Amino acid sequence: MSRKWDVVEVLRHARHDWMNDLQLIKGNLDLNRIDRAKQVIEEMVLAAQNESKLSNLKLPLLTEWILTYNWSGSMIKLDFEILDCTADHGLDDQGLVSWCTRFVDELVQCVSGNGENQLSILLHITKDAPRFIFDFTGILSHAGAMKEWLENERRNGTNISIEQIEEEVLVFHVSL
């Protein structure tokens, strides 16, 4: 973990995010766009449910890393979804954060600052086959370097299945 957040900072960032969502709802209601306001509310509920599932995984370091990542001002916006989860997984929390941090640091080096870069992490945490799916959309200015990094990780024992690497899309699975 590169930064330790204190309680006041966490509350300030969380309140800021929450106020942004409330302003979206209010703005859409003011414009009589009721359906869009309802959609924003549904998105807020889904996000809260995902955060709850993530928090219950018994992976506190990974949870903190995911929930606070977007507060760092990175060129990549991170979102996540919990597809399936069990707290009885036996995963190495520190190892997961270390690997994810190395991966995202490498990805930041390979993206263009001229695009809207989005990384989605889908977590499918089961006792038998925990799996992480990384789905990047944006502009990879160095797709070859990213592929080489992933191939090197695979040679070093990480179970990676590369689905797609192109200039604007990167999708791969990591099974642990």
C-alpha positions as CSV (number, residue, x, y, z in Angstrom):
1,M,0.0,0.0,0.0
2,S,1.5,3.3,-1.0
3,R,-0.5,5.5,1.2
4,K,-2.1,5.1,4.6
5,W,-5.4,7.0,4.8
6,D,-6.6,8.5,8.0
7,V,-10.2,8.5,9.0
8,V,-10.8,12.1,8.2
9,E,-9.4,11.8,4.7
10,V,-11.5,8.7,4.0
11,L,-14.6,10.4,5.2
12,R,-13.8,13.5,3.1
13,H,-13.3,11.4,-0.1
14,A,-16.4,9.3,0.6
15,R,-18.5,12.3,1.2
16,H,-17.2,14.0,-1.9
17,D,-18.1,10.9,-4.0
18,W,-21.5,10.7,-2.4
19,M,-22.2,14.4,-3.0
20,N,-21.3,14.1,-6.6
21,D,-23.9,11.3,-7.0
22,L,-26.5,13.4,-5.1
23,Q,-25.8,16.4,-7.4
24,L,-26.3,14.1,-10.5
25,I,-29.7,13.0,-9.0
26,K,-30.7,16.6,-8.2
27,G,-29.6,17.9,-11.7
28,N,-31.5,15.2,-13.5
29,L,-34.6,15.9,-11.4
30,D,-34.3,19.7,-12.1
31,L,-34.2,18.8,-15.8
32,N,-37.2,16.6,-15.3
33,R,-35.2,13.5,-16.3
34,I,-36.8,11.2,-13.8
35,D,-35.6,8.0,-15.5
36,R,-32.0,9.1,-15.5
37,A,-32.2,10.2,-11.8
38,K,-33.6,6.7,-11.0
39,Q,-30.8,5.1,-12.9
40,V,-28.2,7.1,-10.9
41,I,-29.9,5.9,-7.7
42,E,-29.8,2.3,-9.0
43,E,-26.1,2.6,-9.8
44,M,-25.5,4.0,-6.3
45,V,-27.3,1.0,-4.7
46,L,-25.3,-1.5,-6.9
47,A,-22.0,0.2,-6.0
48,A,-22.9,0.0,-2.3
49,Q,-23.8,-3.7,-2.6
50,N,-20.5,-4.4,-4.4
51,E,-18.6,-2.5,-1.7
52,S,-20.3,-4.5,1.0
53,K,-19.4,-7.8,-0.8
54,L,-15.9,-6.7,-1.2
55,S,-15.6,-5.7,2.5
56,N,-16.9,-9.1,3.5
57,L,-14.2,-11.0,1.6
58,K,-11.8,-10.9,4.5
59,L,-9.2,-9.2,2.3
60,P,-8.8,-5.9,4.1
61,L,-5.7,-4.7,2.2
62,L,-7.1,-5.5,-1.2
63,T,-10.4,-3.9,-0.2
64,E,-8.7,-0.7,0.9
65,W,-6.6,-0.6,-2.3
66,I,-9.6,-1.0,-4.6
67,L,-11.9,1.4,-2.6
68,T,-9.2,4.2,-2.4
69,Y,-7.5,3.8,-5.8
70,N,-9.5,6.5,-7.6
71,W,-8.6,9.0,-4.9
72,S,-5.0,9.0,-6.1
73,G,-5.6,10.9,-9.3
74,S,-4.3,8.2,-11.6
75,M,-4.7,8.3,-15.4
76,I,-6.7,5.1,-15.1
77,K,-10.2,5.0,-13.5
78,L,-10.8,1.8,-11.6
79,D,-14.1,0.1,-11.0
80,F,-14.9,-3.4,-9.8
81,E,-17.7,-5.9,-9.5
82,I,-18.0,-9.0,-7.3
83,L,-19.3,-11.8,-9.4
84,D,-19.2,-14.4,-6.7
85,C,-17.6,-14.4,-3.3
86,T,-16.7,-16.6,-0.4
87,A,-14.8,-15.5,2.7
88,D,-13.3,-19.0,2.9
89,H,-10.8,-18.6,0.1
90,G,-7.3,-18.9,1.6
91,L,-6.0,-16.0,-0.6
92,D,-2.8,-14.0,0.4
93,D,-4.1,-10.5,0.9
94,Q,-0.7,-8.8,0.8
95,G,0.3,-10.8,-2.2
96,L,-2.8,-9.8,-4.1
97,V,-2.3,-6.1,-3.4
98,S,1.3,-6.4,-4.3
99,W,0.5,-8.0,-7.7
100,C,-2.4,-5.6,-8.5
101,T,-0.2,-2.6,-7.6
102,R,2.6,-3.9,-9.9
103,F,0.2,-4.6,-12.7
104,V,-1.5,-1.2,-12.5
105,D,1.8,0.6,-12.2
106,E,2.9,-1.2,-15.4
107,L,-0.4,-0.4,-17.1
108,V,-0.1,3.3,-16.3
109,Q,3.3,3.3,-18.1
110,C,1.6,1.7,-21.2
111,V,-1.5,4.0,-21.5
112,S,-1.9,7.2,-23.3
113,G,-2.8,10.3,-21.3
114,N,-5.0,11.5,-24.1
115,G,-7.7,9.0,-23.6
116,E,-10.3,8.0,-21.1
117,N,-8.7,4.9,-19.5
118,Q,-11.0,2.6,-17.5
119,L,-9.9,-0.6,-15.7
120,S,-12.6,-3.0,-14.5
121,I,-11.7,-5.8,-12.1
122,L,-14.2,-8.6,-11.8
123,L,-13.7,-10.8,-8.8
124,H,-14.9,-14.3,-8.9
125,I,-13.8,-15.6,-5.5
126,T,-14.6,-19.2,-4.8
127,K,-12.8,-21.7,-2.6
128,D,-11.9,-24.0,-5.4
129,A,-10.9,-21.5,-8.2
130,P,-10.6,-17.8,-7.2
131,R,-10.3,-15.8,-10.4
132,F,-9.8,-12.1,-11.2
133,I,-10.8,-10.7,-14.6
134,F,-9.1,-7.5,-15.7
135,D,-10.8,-5.6,-18.4
136,F,-9.1,-2.4,-19.7
137,T,-10.7,0.1,-22.1
138,G,-8.7,3.1,-23.2
139,I,-5.7,3.8,-25.3
140,L,-2.7,1.4,-24.8
141,S,0.2,3.3,-26.5
142,H,2.5,0.4,-25.6
143,A,0.4,-2.7,-26.0
144,G,3.5,-4.8,-26.8
145,A,5.2,-3.8,-23.5
146,M,2.0,-4.8,-21.6
147,K,1.8,-8.1,-23.3
148,E,5.5,-8.8,-22.6
149,W,4.9,-7.9,-18.9
150,L,2.0,-10.3,-18.7
151,E,3.9,-13.0,-20.5
152,N,6.8,-12.5,-18.0
153,E,4.3,-12.8,-15.1
154,R,3.0,-16.1,-16.6
155,R,6.6,-17.4,-16.9
156,N,7.1,-16.5,-13.2
157,G,4.2,-18.8,-12.2
158,T,1.2,-16.5,-12.3
159,N,-1.8,-18.3,-13.9
160,I,-2.7,-15.7,-16.5
161,S,-5.0,-16.3,-19.5
162,I,-4.8,-13.4,-22.0
163,E,-8.0,-13.0,-23.9
164,Q,-7.4,-9.8,-25.9
165,I,-4.6,-7.2,-26.2
166,E,-5.1,-4.5,-28.7
167,E,-4.5,-0.7,-28.8
168,E,-7.8,0.0,-27.0
169,V,-8.7,-3.2,-25.2
170,L,-6.9,-5.4,-22.7
171,V,-8.7,-8.4,-21.2
172,F,-7.1,-11.2,-19.2
173,H,-7.9,-13.6,-16.4
174,V,-5.8,-14.4,-13.4
175,S,-6.5,-17.6,-11.5
176,L,-4.9,-17.9,-8.1
